[in-house]
Amino acid sequence: MITGDTVTAPAETLLPRDEPVRLIDPSGTLRDDAEYPTPDVADLLAAHAALVTGRRINEQCFALVRQGRLAVYPSSHGQEACQVAAALALADGDWMFPTYRDSVSVITRGVSPAEALVLLRGDWHGGYDPHEYRVAPQATPLATQLLHAVGRAHAATLQGEDMVVLAMCGDGATSEGDFHEALNFAAVFHLPVVFFVQNNEFAISVPLSRQTAAPSLAHKAIGYGMPGERVDGNDVAAVLAVLRSAVSRARDGGGPTLVEAHTYRMLAHTNADDDTRYRERSEVAAWVERDPLLRSRAYLREVGALDDVTEERFTADAERVAAALRDAMNAEVEPDPEDLFRFVYAERPQHLQRQWMGLQDEIRRDTEGVE
């Protein structure tokens, strides 16, 4: 279809499926799909290893919060299939723009757990070099990272870089103005961005039904002129297949895609949230049997790719990651007071230098007990 000077896709090609894409059902049984082939068993075995590690990271971080070693932790327990697939769907040269809940995704991308968790410990810096890993700092404000992701994709297009950008968010972020601006700009300028919405049913205490009246969040894509797709977010095979397809489309010049993964937040929003005030325990319990780890394990066992020895190895590897994370978070940090002044200006002005000298004098007096 041609509108003015713009070529647009027929509306029916932009609509998501009525039912989310699913390749492996909760019992671990394979379901063939004409559009999305099941990833190779080797890829799914690697994904399962990452799922095991991701779950152990979530458990360890929850314990570190209770021990006072982490200030806060937004757990992705139950969402690990989305976390793992997001990282594995990207090439080394691609960029990821995560949210505060995407620590497992960041770690799966290659960032060490100790570096990834520094931010949530309360340190002044993000912990890792974004350019080294091609992972932007985890964003706490809702949807702001989507604009940054689109800006990076636009820069890549202008500079002729072979790059796809994965912009991650939750269902709550789709209610923000930044979500609209990011998708609209990406579509108008035909940018290589994949918008990945992890719909875990709640924006803190607000259920999805109070956020939108749309048939699904993926249906919002048609309003921007990009395709939308829905996927079972607890099926790591399906999430990997759908994201890989969207990434491939973007890389080949097809423009942006909106992917909505249907999953569930098994734990509270953060350790500061009491989720018993807004949802029933029976609702949470109903999702236990949909656990992405159980589904992945059942399928890999069925096809003979996973045995006890391999599972023990995955568990041991995950425990080593957890131990390293514990050691890093338990290590006491000696803060450098000059950091308060060091990174404010490239060249420190006189008024800031006077403040630093005054603080040094206070520190000396306190250390020496001078009245």
Number of C-alpha atoms within 10 A of each C-alpha: 9 9 7 6 6 9 9 11 14 12 13 9 11 22 19 24 14 11 10 16 25 25 24 22 18 19 14 19 16 16 13 12 12 7 10 17 15 21 15 9 16 11 13 21 17 13 24 27 21 26 29 20 26 29 21 21 25 21 15 17 24 21 15 20 17 12 11 12 20 20 17 20 23 22 26 29 24 26 31 31 32 32 30 28 27 27 25 19 21 21 13 12 12 20 25 27 27 27 26 19 23 26 25 30 27 29 23 22 23 14 22 16 22 20 17 23 27 19 20 21 18 13 13 12 10 18 18 19 13 16 9 9 17 19 24 21 21 22 19 12 10 20 26 19 25 30 20 15 27 29 17 20 26 21 13 17 17 9 9 9 13 13 21 30 30 30 26 25 27 23 24 22 23 20 15 13 12 17 19 19 15 22 26 18 16 28 21 14 14 19 27 32 33 28 29 25 24 25 24 21 19 21 19 15 16 12 16 17 10 9 17 14 9 10 9 19 25 25 22 21 24 19 14 18 23 26 25 24 26 26 28 24 31 29 31 31 31 29 29 28 22 27 28 21 17 29 26 18 18 21 19 12 11 16 24 32 30 28 26 28 31 24 24 22 21 19 17 19 19 17 16 11 13 14 17 10 8 12 13 10 10 8 10 13 11 9 15 13 12 19 20 27 24 17 23 29 22 19 21 19 14 14 11 10 14 18 12 9 9 13 15 11 12 19 16 14 17 20 17 14 19 22 14 14 21 18 11 17 20 14 9 9 9 6 10 8 12 12 10 12 13 15 10 11 9 7 8 12 10 9 9 15 13 11 12 17 13 12 14 14 12 13 13 12 12 11 9 9 8 8 5
